Amino acid sequence: MVDEFTVSPSALRDDAATWTQWQSSLDSIRGGVPSVDILAFSILPGAVTVAGAYLRASQTFVEQLGVGVKQLTGVADTLRWSADRYAEMESTNQQTIATAAEEG
């Protein structure tokens, strides 16, 4: 028995657009992570340690945001690719059916 289902390429493209918006938002956050101003800490004891810790943490955060951006982009790209393949196959199937109907 064959299970029947319908795939909507436009729904896949809509989903891809949503993932792209999330990617854009994450990329904006990544670009907005403030850098450390050592002078802001300069009069405090241990300022170099605090500034260094913040710098390492913010760099790690930016790197992880970059990973997230790539992953969200990958999901969106895959959804668009899938939508295109489904649409192409549907077109091919319709042409095959039309040809068979003309010959039959």
PyMOL commands that set and color helices and strands:
alter all, ss='L'
color gray80, all
select helices_A, chain A and resi 9-31+38-41+47-103
alter helices_A, ss='H'
color red, helices_A
deselect
rebuild
show_as cartoon
